Amino acid sequence: MEGQTFEKPVLYSYWRSSCSWRVRIALNLKEIPYDIKAVSLIKGGGEQHCNEYREVNPMEQVPSLVIDGHTLIESLSVMHYLEETRPQRSLMPQDCYKRAKVREICEVISSGIQPLQNLIVLIHVGEEKKKEWAQHWITRGFRAVEKILSSVAGKYCVGDEISLADCCLIPQVFNARRFHVDLRPFPIILRIDRELENHPAFRAAHPSAQPDCPPEAAK
């Protein structure tokens, strides 16, 4: 990468996608300038399913990041690439155990919670049952996250430095509120969410700050 010049990174993103949101936070925290290319997950049955976007992302999902002459998909893979290629403003602890706990929290959220309340799953579940379904799986996953946090959290998810775990947690709290999950049993999660809600990198990544956010949804 040294000595090579590439265009500004382009993030294919949907304003309310929590997976896109994770990557936006990581890019902002690392102060990496990027452009957004909005992909509507609902317009015309979903722009992610069009032939043009399928060439970008064969999973027909967001996010996708074009960076350093490469196209990367899957939010955790993208964030680890950013961490490995741009280690300044690190989002992973130096301690091996703490690194493992960051990955653990990321995996619980990205594999054990978010996919089960993703748009494609909720469409399959149906309008009548989708709220109950989402509440069940988010609550189940947050019980695990809260338990993990009880042994490793400091100011943030793992210790007192912001990590990739925080990038994953905050968008999932937004989803929980969207589906009216009772968050009172999760005081550590709520405390970390309050700690980060006004952080500039998190505010700039918020759905309401995105160029494709509908005016009625913006705060």
Buried (B, 14 or more C-beta within 10 A) or exposed (E): EEEEEEEEBBBBBBBBBBBBBBBBBBBBBBEBEBEBBBBBBEEEEBBBEBEEBEEBBEEBBBBBBBBBEEEBBBBBEBBBBBBEEBEEBBBBBEEEEBBEBBBBBBEBBBEBBBEBBBBEBBEEBEEEEBBEBBBBBBBEBBEBBBEBBEEBBEEBBBBEBBBBBBBBBBBBBBBBEBBEBEBEEBEBBBBBBEBBEEBEBBBBBBBEBBEBBEEEEEE
